[in-house]
């Protein structure tokens, strides 16, 4: 099911703590899982030349041209086994902490064919994230942060998953229909964002789709890597009755 699209400017937040734990309008509509209408707006705004520079990188440019079928993706996920990692919400021990953000970060690094800065190696020495042994780095895989409100519009919901880019239309990175979503904890594949919203009971959602950039520093006391992610796409989706 295809979501609606539009472009709406908003300023993204680029600096994220990897808290290892958890002008053209194109408008149409579809029936959403809650019996209402699902609409999605592209809210991406470039911070300097960030996305342009990302796409201009030869390795990233080639990665973005790869088209993956769901059958191929299922095999990659089966071979990867990130979903078999033990879930550990104990944030007091960063070296053991492994929740949605670690699952999503690890899968991005293990499957992704984008350039990975050498500074990311610190993740393997300070956390449970492992990627350097992967032989599957062949897919345009992104990290996705989700924030939103539940079906009643009252309770906040946040989560981290993954997205794979499949260039199905010339609208490119600003079209949410060009992304396939993956729940890295279960290897469940979602052909559209509607399925993600249904499973998580989200009626309004903000998606930030990011690529790896670089690790900038470590907090010595808690060993939490801080990095600048490259925000590649951003969307707001909601179901209206």
PyMOL commands that set and color helices and strands:
alter all, ss='L'
color gray80, all
select helices_A, chain A and resi 50-56+58-63+70-80+82-84+100-111+118-126+172-174+176-178+193-199
alter helices_A, ss='H'
color red, helices_A
select strands_A, chain A and resi 5-6+15-17+25-26+30-31+37-42+141-150+156-165+179-183+188-190+202-218+225-240
alter strands_A, ss='S'
color yellow, strands_A
deselect
rebuild
show_as cartoon
